[in-house]
């Protein structure tokens, strides 16, 4: 099994050769595509009147602060808009695909940082 990470900015401008590369790999290997989309989440937050908040850890790592409203927007954008756009693009190019989020089938479980 091969995991491919596609950054959110790449999703908007996915080069046709990337799709062809994925298609070649899928012929012989199972593939999982993991995608980003933080910039799109920020854009939609602003469109909905929710100012995005970020925190920086003591080691300098910047993370999105996700209150309940932001989590709802994040889920809508990542599991909805971006995920389905990728699935549609793959299907359009002859690659059978399904879109899942971490909540589906309890694929990912996490606890909020304190």
N, CA, C and O atoms as CSV, one atom per row, in Angstrom:
chain,resi,resn,atom,element,x,y,z
A,1,UNK,N,N,0.835,-1.173,0.000
A,1,UNK,CA,C,0.000,0.000,0.000
A,1,UNK,C,C,0.883,1.240,0.000
A,1,UNK,O,O,1.899,1.298,0.693
A,2,UNK,N,N,0.482,2.219,-0.782
A,2,UNK,CA,C,1.238,3.463,-0.900
A,2,UNK,C,C,0.355,4.617,-0.448
A,2,UNK,O,O,-0.814,4.701,-0.824
A,3,UNK,N,N,0.927,5.511,0.367
A,3,UNK,CA,C,0.219,6.708,0.806
A,3,UNK,C,C,0.802,7.910,0.076
A,3,UNK,O,O,2.017,8.102,0.046
A,4,UNK,N,N,-0.080,8.719,-0.512
A,4,UNK,CA,C,0.328,9.927,-1.228
A,4,UNK,C,C,-0.282,11.117,-0.507
A,4,UNK,O,O,-1.495,11.164,-0.302
A,5,UNK,N,N,0.554,12.084,-0.119
A,5,UNK,CA,C,0.077,13.301,0.542
A,5,UNK,C,C,0.008,14.409,-0.493
A,5,UNK,O,O,0.993,14.718,-1.163
A,6,UNK,N,N,-1.173,15.002,-0.612
A,6,UNK,CA,C,-1.368,16.122,-1.531
A,6,UNK,C,C,-1.679,17.350,-0.691
A,6,UNK,O,O,-2.670,17.376,0.039
A,7,UNK,N,N,-0.834,18.365,-0.794
A,7,UNK,CA,C,-1.080,19.607,-0.062
A,7,UNK,C,C,-2.305,20.323,-0.595
A,7,UNK,O,O,-2.673,20.160,-1.758
A,8,UNK,N,N,-2.930,21.111,0.252
A,8,UNK,CA,C,-4.146,21.815,-0.133
A,8,UNK,C,C,-3.969,22.709,-1.341
A,8,UNK,O,O,-4.864,22.789,-2.182
A,9,UNK,N,N,-2.830,23.386,-1.447
A,9,UNK,CA,C,-2.611,24.269,-2.592
A,9,UNK,C,C,-2.450,23.472,-3.879
A,9,UNK,O,O,-2.761,23.971,-4.960
A,10,UNK,N,N,-1.973,22.252,-3.775
A,10,UNK,CA,C,-1.813,21.392,-4.951
A,10,UNK,C,C,-3.172,20.922,-5.454
A,10,UNK,O,O,-3.372,20.764,-6.659
A,11,UNK,N,N,-4.105,20.698,-4.533
A,11,UNK,CA,C,-5.436,20.219,-4.912
A,11,UNK,C,C,-6.084,21.176,-5.906
A,11,UNK,O,O,-6.714,20.743,-6.871
A,12,UNK,N,N,-5.930,22.474,-5.669
A,12,UNK,CA,C,-6.534,23.473,-6.554
A,12,UNK,C,C,-5.950,23.447,-7.954
A,12,UNK,O,O,-6.640,23.769,-8.921
A,13,UNK,N,N,-4.702,23.071,-8.071
A,13,UNK,CA,C,-4.004,23.108,-9.360
A,13,UNK,C,C,-3.299,21.785,-9.634
A,13,UNK,O,O,-2.123,21.764,-9.999
A,14,UNK,N,N,-4.013,20.693,-9.458
A,14,UNK,CA,C,-3.411,19.376,-9.648
A,14,UNK,C,C,-3.037,19.178,-11.106
A,14,UNK,O,O,-3.901,19.192,-11.983
A,15,UNK,N,N,-1.771,18.998,-11.360
A,15,UNK,CA,C,-1.254,18.864,-12.724
A,15,UNK,C,C,-1.719,17.537,-13.320
A,15,UNK,O,O,-1.706,16.518,-12.630
A,16,UNK,N,N,-2.130,17.532,-14.591
A,16,UNK,CA,C,-2.581,16.290,-15.231
A,16,UNK,C,C,-1.573,15.148,-15.132
A,16,UNK,O,O,-1.963,13.984,-15.050
A,17,UNK,N,N,-0.282,15.470,-15.140
A,17,UNK,CA,C,0.725,14.408,-15.043
A,17,UNK,C,C,0.677,13.730,-13.672
A,17,UNK,O,O,1.012,12.551,-13.552
A,18,UNK,N,N,0.264,14.465,-12.646
A,18,UNK,CA,C,0.127,13.867,-11.317
A,18,UNK,C,C,-0.970,12.818,-11.324
A,18,UNK,O,O,-0.812,11.739,-10.754
A,19,UNK,N,N,-2.082,13.138,-11.970
A,19,UNK,CA,C,-3.188,12.178,-12.086
A,19,UNK,C,C,-2.714,10.939,-12.841
A,19,UNK,O,O,-3.014,9.813,-12.442
A,20,UNK,N,N,-1.978,11.144,-13.924
A,20,UNK,CA,C,-1.460,10.005,-14.697
A,20,UNK,C,C,-0.517,9.150,-13.854
A,20,UNK,O,O,-0.545,7.922,-13.937
A,21,UNK,N,N,0.316,9.801,-13.046
A,21,UNK,CA,C,1.220,9.059,-12.160
A,21,UNK,C,C,0.432,8.224,-11.153
A,21,UNK,O,O,0.760,7.063,-10.906
A,22,UNK,N,N,-0.602,8.821,-10.578
A,22,UNK,CA,C,-1.440,8.084,-9.623
A,22,UNK,C,C,-2.104,6.909,-10.324
A,22,UNK,O,O,-2.183,5.812,-9.770
A,23,UNK,N,N,-2.580,7.139,-11.541
A,23,UNK,CA,C,-3.248,6.076,-12.302
A,23,UNK,C,C,-2.300,4.895,-12.533
A,23,UNK,O,O,-2.714,3.740,-12.433
A,24,UNK,N,N,-1.040,5.178,-12.837
A,24,UNK,CA,C,-0.053,4.111,-13.049
A,24,UNK,C,C,0.181,3.319,-11.763
A,24,UNK,O,O,0.249,2.090,-11.785
A,25,UNK,N,N,0.301,4.028,-10.654
A,25,UNK,CA,C,0.554,3.364,-9.374
A,25,UNK,C,C,-0.627,2.482,-8.986
A,25,UNK,O,O,-0.439,1.367,-8.500
A,26,UNK,N,N,-1.855,2.984,-9.202
A,26,UNK,CA,C,-3.069,2.253,-8.829
A,26,UNK,C,C,-3.189,0.934,-9.584
A,26,UNK,O,O,-3.842,0.007,-9.105
A,27,UNK,N,N,-2.571,0.838,-10.754
A,27,UNK,CA,C,-2.624,-0.403,-11.533
A,27,UNK,C,C,-1.956,-1.566,-10.804
A,27,UNK,O,O,-2.313,-2.723,-11.024
A,28,UNK,N,N,-0.984,-1.263,-9.934
A,28,UNK,CA,C,-0.250,-2.344,-9.275
A,28,UNK,C,C,-0.249,-2.274,-7.747
A,28,UNK,O,O,0.161,-3.230,-7.089
A,29,UNK,N,N,-0.695,-1.175,-7.186
A,29,UNK,CA,C,-0.652,-0.992,-5.725
A,29,UNK,C,C,-1.952,-0.375,-5.229
A,29,UNK,O,O,-2.618,0.362,-5.955
A,30,UNK,N,N,-2.303,-0.679,-3.994
A,30,UNK,CA,C,-3.395,0.039,-3.337
A,30,UNK,C,C,-2.857,1.410,-2.930
A,30,UNK,O,O,-1.716,1.526,-2.482
A,31,UNK,N,N,-3.675,2.437,-3.084
A,31,UNK,CA,C,-3.228,3.802,-2.813
A,31,UNK,C,C,-4.190,4.487,-1.845
A,31,UNK,O,O,-5.410,4.375,-1.968
A,32,UNK,N,N,-3.619,5.187,-0.898
A,32,UNK,CA,C,-4.378,6.077,-0.021
A,32,UNK,C,C,-3.862,7.482,-0.286
A,32,UNK,O,O,-2.656,7.725,-0.253
A,33,UNK,N,N,-4.778,8.402,-0.548
A,33,UNK,CA,C,-4.397,9.800,-0.744
A,33,UNK,C,C,-4.844,10.579,0.486
A,33,UNK,O,O,-6.012,10.539,0.873
A,34,UNK,N,N,-3.910,11.277,1.084
A,34,UNK,CA,C,-4.182,12.138,2.227
A,34,UNK,C,C,-4.022,13.567,1.735
A,34,UNK,O,O,-3.026,13.898,1.091
A,35,UNK,N,N,-4.998,14.416,2.035
A,35,UNK,CA,C,-4.926,15.782,1.507
A,35,UNK,C,C,-4.953,16.832,2.599
A,35,UNK,O,O,-5.445,16.607,3.705
A,36,UNK,N,N,-4.413,17.973,2.254
A,36,UNK,CA,C,-4.471,19.150,3.109
A,36,UNK,C,C,-5.570,20.079,2.624
A,36,UNK,O,O,-6.414,19.702,1.811
A,37,UNK,N,N,-5.544,21.288,3.134
A,37,UNK,CA,C,-6.538,22.266,2.715
A,37,UNK,C,C,-6.708,23.406,3.695
A,37,UNK,O,O,-7.751,24.060,3.722
A,38,UNK,N,N,-5.696,23.644,4.492
A,38,UNK,CA,C,-5.780,24.685,5.513
A,38,UNK,C,C,-6.099,26.060,4.971
A,38,UNK,O,O,-6.858,26.808,5.589
A,39,UNK,N,N,-5.534,26.409,3.824
A,39,UNK,CA,C,-5.807,27.733,3.246
A,39,UNK,C,C,-7.273,27.867,2.867
A,39,UNK,O,O,-7.863,28.935,3.033
A,40,UNK,N,N,-7.862,26.794,2.360
A,40,UNK,CA,C,-9.283,26.811,2.004
A,40,UNK,C,C,-10.141,26.928,3.265
A,40,UNK,O,O,-11.158,27.621,3.259
A,41,UNK,N,N,-9.743,26.264,4.328
A,41,UNK,CA,C,-10.464,26.375,5.603
A,41,UNK,C,C,-10.426,27.827,6.086
A,41,UNK,O,O,-11.446,28.370,6.508
A,42,UNK,N,N,-9.260,28.445,6.024
A,42,UNK,CA,C,-9.122,29.842,6.431
A,42,UNK,C,C,-10.017,30.740,5.583
A,42,UNK,O,O,-10.689,31.627,6.109
A,43,UNK,N,N,-10.025,30.510,4.274
A,43,UNK,CA,C,-10.848,31.307,3.358
A,43,UNK,C,C,-12.329,31.190,3.709
A,43,UNK,O,O,-13.032,32.198,3.788
A,44,UNK,N,N,-12.802,29.969,3.918
A,44,UNK,CA,C,-14.220,29.754,4.227
A,44,UNK,C,C,-14.558,30.331,5.602
A,44,UNK,O,O,-15.638,30.895,5.780
A,45,UNK,N,N,-13.663,30.201,6.568
A,45,UNK,CA,C,-13.891,30.817,7.880
A,45,UNK,C,C,-14.159,32.310,7.715
A,45,UNK,O,O,-15.125,32.841,8.263
A,46,UNK,N,N,-13.304,32.976,6.963
A,46,UNK,CA,C,-13.461,34.417,6.751
A,46,UNK,C,C,-14.757,34.733,6.016
A,46,UNK,O,O,-15.438,35.703,6.350
A,47,UNK,N,N,-15.105,33.917,5.010
A,47,UNK,CA,C,-16.356,34.134,4.278
A,47,UNK,C,C,-17.567,34.016,5.197
A,47,UNK,O,O,-18.575,34.694,4.999
A,48,UNK,N,N,-17.461,33.158,6.197
A,48,UNK,CA,C,-18.563,32.946,7.133
A,48,UNK,C,C,-18.495,33.878,8.344
A,48,UNK,O,O,-19.294,33.765,9.274
A,49,UNK,N,N,-17.535,34.794,8.320
A,49,UNK,CA,C,-17.414,35.765,9.403
A,49,UNK,C,C,-16.738,35.236,10.655
A,49,UNK,O,O,-16.866,35.823,11.730
A,50,UNK,N,N,-16.025,34.137,10.521
A,50,UNK,CA,C,-15.308,33.538,11.654
A,50,UNK,C,C,-13.817,33.787,11.451
A,50,UNK,O,O,-13.200,33.201,10.561
A,51,UNK,N,N,-13.246,34.647,12.271
A,51,UNK,CA,C,-11.824,34.964,12.129
A,51,UNK,C,C,-10.990,33.775,12.603
A,51,UNK,O,O,-11.121,33.348,13.750
A,52,UNK,N,N,-10.127,33.231,11.726
A,52,UNK,CA,C,-9.286,32.090,12.117
A,52,UNK,C,C,-8.306,32.492,13.224
A,52,UNK,O,O,-7.795,33.612,13.244
A,53,UNK,N,N,-8.057,31.560,14.136
A,53,UNK,CA,C,-7.093,31.780,15.211
A,53,UNK,C,C,-6.004,30.723,15.125
A,53,UNK,O,O,-6.263,29.565,14.796
A,54,UNK,N,N,-4.796,31.140,15.423
A,54,UNK,CA,C,-3.661,30.225,15.413
A,54,UNK,C,C,-2.897,30.373,16.721
A,54,UNK,O,O,-2.880,31.445,17.326
A,55,UNK,N,N,-2.274,29.296,17.144
A,55,UNK,CA,C,-1.431,29.311,18.332
A,55,UNK,C,C,-0.054,28.789,17.939
A,55,UNK,O,O,0.084,28.016,16.991
A,56,UNK,N,N,0.950,29.217,18.673
A,56,UNK,CA,C,2.312,28.753,18.422
A,56,UNK,C,C,2.823,28.056,19.677
A,56,UNK,O,O,2.772,28.605,20.778
A,57,UNK,N,N,3.314,26.840,19.488
A,57,UNK,CA,C,3.827,26.061,20.621
A,57,UNK,C,C,5.162,26.643,21.079
A,57,UNK,O,O,5.777,27.423,20.351
A,58,UNK,N,N,5.614,26.275,22.270
A,58,UNK,CA,C,6.922,26.741,22.743
A,58,UNK,C,C,8.063,26.380,21.782
A,58,UNK,O,O,9.079,27.073,21.731
A,59,UNK,N,N,7.888,25.289,21.022
A,59,UNK,CA,C,8.946,24.895,20.079
A,59,UNK,C,C,8.794,25.592,18.726
A,59,UNK,O,O,9.584,25.354,17.812
A,60,UNK,N,N,7.771,26.461,18.597
A,60,UNK,CA,C,7.626,27.254,17.377
A,60,UNK,C,C,6.686,26.689,16.330
A,60,UNK,O,O,6.621,27.215,15.219
A,61,UNK,N,N,5.952,25.630,16.655
A,61,UNK,CA,C,5.034,25.036,15.685
A,61,UNK,C,C,3.702,25.777,15.731
A,61,UNK,O,O,3.080,25.901,16.786
A,62,UNK,N,N,3.277,26.268,14.567
A,62,UNK,CA,C,2.022,27.019,14.452
A,62,UNK,C,C,0.883,26.051,14.139
A,62,UNK,O,O,0.991,25.231,13.227
A,63,UNK,N,N,-0.202,26.151,14.895
A,63,UNK,CA,C,-1.364,25.281,14.708
A,63,UNK,C,C,-2.643,26.110,14.722
A,63,UNK,O,O,-2.703,27.188,15.315
A,64,UNK,N,N,-3.658,25.579,14.055
A,64,UNK,CA,C,-4.968,26.229,14.061
A,64,UNK,C,C,-5.644,25.958,15.407
A,64,UNK,O,O,-5.674,24.820,15.876
A,65,UNK,N,N,-6.183,27.006,16.017
A,65,UNK,CA,C,-6.991,26.841,17.221
A,65,UNK,C,C,-8.399,26.511,16.754
A,65,UNK,O,O,-9.015,27.290,16.027
A,66,UNK,N,N,-8.909,25.357,17.169
A,66,UNK,CA,C,-10.201,24.905,16.657
A,66,UNK,C,C,-11.230,24.821,17.776
A,66,UNK,O,O,-11.290,23.844,18.523
A,67,UNK,N,N,-12.032,25.867,17.869
A,67,UNK,CA,C,-13.178,25.800,18.763
A,67,UNK,C,C,-14.281,25.035,18.034
A,67,UNK,O,O,-14.088,24.595,16.900
A,68,UNK,N,N,-15.426,24.877,18.676
A,68,UNK,CA,C,-16.496,24.060,18.098
A,68,UNK,C,C,-16.920,24.559,16.713
A,68,UNK,O,O,-17.094,23.757,15.795
A,69,UNK,N,N,-17.084,25.860,16.557
A,69,UNK,CA,C,-17.514,26.415,15.268
A,69,UNK,C,C,-16.462,26.179,14.179
A,69,UNK,O,O,-16.799,25.855,13.041
A,70,UNK,N,N,-15.199,26.343,14.537
A,70,UNK,CA,C,-14.121,26.127,13.567
A,70,UNK,C,C,-14.031,24.659,13.167
A,70,UNK,O,O,-13.759,24.352,12.006
A,71,UNK,N,N,-14.255,23.748,14.111
A,71,UNK,CA,C,-14.250,22.314,13.786
A,71,UNK,C,C,-15.338,22.012,12.759
A,71,UNK,O,O,-15.117,21.234,11.831
A,72,UNK,N,N,-16.500,22.618,12.921
A,72,UNK,CA,C,-17.590,22.400,11.963
A,72,UNK,C,C,-17.210,22.903,10.572
A,72,UNK,O,O,-17.477,22.234,9.574
A,73,UNK,N,N,-16.595,24.070,10.506
A,73,UNK,CA,C,-16.153,24.616,9.216
A,73,UNK,C,C,-15.057,23.733,8.629
A,73,UNK,O,O,-15.080,23.416,7.440
A,74,UNK,N,N,-14.103,23.339,9.461
A,74,UNK,CA,C,-12.999,22.480,9.023
A,74,UNK,C,C,-13.540,21.188,8.410
A,74,UNK,O,O,-13.104,20.770,7.337
A,75,UNK,N,N,-14.487,20.565,9.099
A,75,UNK,CA,C,-15.079,19.313,8.605
A,75,UNK,C,C,-15.807,19.536,7.288
A,75,UNK,O,O,-15.680,18.734,6.362
A,76,UNK,N,N,-16.566,20.615,7.201
A,76,UNK,CA,C,-17.304,20.924,5.980
A,76,UNK,C,C,-16.353,21.077,4.785
A,76,UNK,O,O,-16.616,20.555,3.702
A,77,UNK,N,N,-15.266,21.785,4.994
A,77,UNK,CA,C,-14.328,22.052,3.901
A,77,UNK,C,C,-13.506,20.813,3.553
A,77,UNK,O,O,-13.409,20.441,2.383
A,78,UNK,N,N,-12.916,20.176,4.558
A,78,UNK,CA,C,-12.001,19.062,4.295
A,78,UNK,C,C,-12.725,17.794,3.853
A,78,UNK,O,O,-12.352,17.182,2.852
A,79,UNK,N,N,-13.765,17.395,4.601
A,79,UNK,CA,C,-14.476,16.149,4.284
A,79,UNK,C,C,-15.501,16.353,3.182
A,79,UNK,O,O,-15.923,15.395,2.535
A,80,UNK,N,N,-15.897,17.588,2.970
A,80,UNK,CA,C,-16.885,17.892,1.942
A,80,UNK,C,C,-16.246,18.405,0.677
A,80,UNK,O,O,-15.975,17.643,-0.250
A,81,UNK,N,N,-16.008,19.688,0.641
A,81,UNK,CA,C,-15.556,20.359,-0.577
A,81,UNK,C,C,-14.277,19.753,-1.166
A,81,UNK,O,O,-14.264,19.359,-2.332
A,82,UNK,N,N,-13.217,19.675,-0.381
A,82,UNK,CA,C,-11.925,19.231,-0.918
A,82,UNK,C,C,-11.923,17.731,-1.202
A,82,UNK,O,O,-11.512,17.300,-2.280
A,83,UNK,N,N,-12.381,16.940,-0.241
A,83,UNK,CA,C,-12.392,15.486,-0.410
A,83,UNK,C,C,-13.182,15.089,-1.651
A,83,UNK,O,O,-12.714,14.289,-2.462
A,84,UNK,N,N,-14.355,15.636,-1.795
A,84,UNK,CA,C,-15.208,15.254,-2.930
A,84,UNK,C,C,-14.651,15.765,-4.253
A,84,UNK,O,O,-14.836,15.116,-5.283
A,85,UNK,N,N,-13.978,16.905,-4.250
A,85,UNK,CA,C,-13.343,17.405,-5.477
A,85,UNK,C,C,-12.245,16.449,-5.937
A,85,UNK,O,O,-12.100,16.195,-7.133
A,86,UNK,N,N,-11.474,15.920,-4.989
A,86,UNK,CA,C,-10.413,14.968,-5.331
A,86,UNK,C,C,-11.017,13.678,-5.872
A,86,UNK,O,O,-10.563,13.160,-6.892
A,87,UNK,N,N,-12.037,13.158,-5.195
A,87,UNK,CA,C,-12.688,11.925,-5.652
A,87,UNK,C,C,-13.245,12.123,-7.059
A,87,UNK,O,O,-13.077,11.264,-7.925
A,88,UNK,N,N,-13.901,13.246,-7.280
A,88,UNK,CA,C,-14.474,13.526,-8.601
A,88,UNK,C,C,-13.387,13.582,-9.676
A,88,UNK,O,O,-13.564,13.047,-10.771
A,89,UNK,N,N,-12.268,14.227,-9.363
A,89,UNK,CA,C,-11.162,14.340,-10.307
A,89,UNK,C,C,-10.587,12.958,-10.643
A,89,UNK,O,O,-10.298,12.669,-11.804
A,90,UNK,N,N,-10.427,12.118,-9.633
A,90,UNK,CA,C,-9.903,10.774,-9.859
A,90,UNK,C,C,-10.882,9.953,-10.691
A,90,UNK,O,O,-10.480,9.295,-11.651
A,91,UNK,N,N,-12.160,9.986,-10.331
A,91,UNK,CA,C,-13.182,9.240,-11.075
A,91,UNK,C,C,-13.224,9.687,-12.537
A,91,UNK,O,O,-13.326,8.864,-13.446
A,92,UNK,N,N,-13.145,10.985,-12.745
A,92,UNK,CA,C,-13.175,11.553,-14.100
A,92,UNK,C,C,-12.021,11.023,-14.952
A,92,UNK,O,O,-12.121,10.947,-16.176
A,93,UNK,N,N,-10.929,10.661,-14.285
A,93,UNK,CA,C,-9.745,10.165,-14.989
A,93,UNK,C,C,-9.609,8.647,-14.921
A,93,UNK,O,O,-8.522,8.104,-15.116
A,94,UNK,N,N,-10.717,7.969,-14.644
A,94,UNK,CA,C,-10.718,6.511,-14.692
A,94,UNK,C,C,-10.138,5.815,-13.480
A,94,UNK,O,O,-9.816,4.628,-13.545
A,95,UNK,N,N,-9.999,6.526,-12.382
A,95,UNK,CA,C,-9.468,5.938,-11.159
A,95,UNK,C,C,-10.627,5.794,-10.178
A,95,UNK,O,O,-11.177,6.794,-9.716
A,96,UNK,N,N,-10.999,4.563,-9.861
A,96,UNK,CA,C,-12.097,4.354,-8.927
A,96,UNK,C,C,-11.648,4.795,-7.538
A,96,UNK,O,O,-10.594,4.375,-7.061
A,97,UNK,N,N,-12.442,5.636,-6.894
A,97,UNK,CA,C,-12.030,6.197,-5.606
A,97,UNK,C,C,-13.240,6.429,-4.715
A,97,UNK,O,O,-14.357,6.634,-5.189
A,98,UNK,N,N,-12.988,6.391,-3.415
A,98,UNK,CA,C,-13.987,6.812,-2.437
A,98,UNK,C,C,-13.326,7.819,-1.514
A,98,UNK,O,O,-12.108,7.800,-1.339
A,99,UNK,N,N,-14.117,8.691,-0.928
A,99,UNK,CA,C,-13.586,9.696,-0.016
A,99,UNK,C,C,-14.031,9.426,1.405
A,99,UNK,O,O,-15.226,9.309,1.676
A,100,UNK,N,N,-13.084,9.327,2.303
A,100,UNK,CA,C,-13.372,9.101,3.717
A,100,UNK,C,C,-12.722,10.197,4.546
A,100,UNK,O,O,-11.733,10.804,4.138
A,101,UNK,N,N,-13.291,10.434,5.705
A,101,UNK,CA,C,-12.633,11.321,6.663
A,101,UNK,C,C,-12.254,10.476,7.877
A,101,UNK,O,O,-12.663,9.320,7.985
A,102,UNK,N,N,-11.493,11.038,8.765
A,102,UNK,CA,C,-11.045,10.293,9.934
A,102,UNK,C,C,-12.173,9.796,10.813
A,102,UNK,O,O,-12.014,8.798,11.516
A,103,UNK,N,N,-13.309,10.472,10.786
A,103,UNK,CA,C,-14.441,10.065,11.614
A,103,UNK,C,C,-15.148,8.834,11.039
A,103,UNK,O,O,-15.781,8.087,11.785
A,104,UNK,N,N,-15.049,8.616,9.739
A,104,UNK,CA,C,-15.698,7.466,9.103
A,104,UNK,C,C,-15.075,6.172,9.614
A,104,UNK,O,O,-13.860,5.989,9.548
A,105,UNK,N,N,-15.908,5.287,10.118
A,105,UNK,CA,C,-15.414,4.002,10.615
A,105,UNK,C,C,-14.441,4.127,11.772
A,105,UNK,O,O,-13.688,3.194,12.051
A,106,UNK,N,N,-14.447,5.270,12.449
A,106,UNK,CA,C,-13.501,5.545,13.542
A,106,UNK,C,C,-12.056,5.354,13.080
A,106,UNK,O,O,-11.225,4.817,13.812
A,107,UNK,N,N,-11.770,5.803,11.852
A,107,UNK,CA,C,-10.409,5.664,11.323
A,107,UNK,C,C,-9.394,6.391,12.189
A,107,UNK,O,O,-8.290,5.895,12.415
A,108,UNK,N,N,-9.772,7.573,12.674
A,108,UNK,CA,C,-8.873,8.360,13.522
A,108,UNK,C,C,-9.663,8.832,14.733
A,108,UNK,O,O,-10.773,9.346,14.598
A,109,UNK,N,N,-9.092,8.656,15.902
A,109,UNK,CA,C,-9.691,9.175,17.127
A,109,UNK,C,C,-8.642,10.009,17.839
A,109,UNK,O,O,-7.463,9.656,17.853
A,110,UNK,N,N,-9.067,11.102,18.422
A,110,UNK,CA,C,-8.120,11.993,19.086
A,110,UNK,C,C,-8.780,12.653,20.284
A,110,UNK,O,O,-10.004,12.666,20.418
A,111,UNK,N,N,-7.947,13.196,21.142
A,111,UNK,CA,C,-8.427,13.972,22.272
A,111,UNK,C,C,-7.899,15.384,22.136
A,111,UNK,O,O,-6.791,15.605,21.647
A,112,UNK,N,N,-8.697,16.327,22.572
A,112,UNK,CA,C,-8.323,17.737,22.508
A,112,UNK,C,C,-7.136,18.001,23.428
A,112,UNK,O,O,-7.078,17.491,24.547
A,113,UNK,N,N,-6.192,18.801,22.944
A,113,UNK,CA,C,-5.062,19.209,23.779
A,113,UNK,C,C,-5.569,20.095,24.902
A,113,UNK,O,O,-6.512,20.866,24.723
A,114,UNK,N,N,-4.952,19.982,26.029
A,114,UNK,CA,C,-5.330,20.806,27.195
A,114,UNK,C,C,-4.472,22.042,27.251
A,114,UNK,O,O,-4.631,22.863,28.154
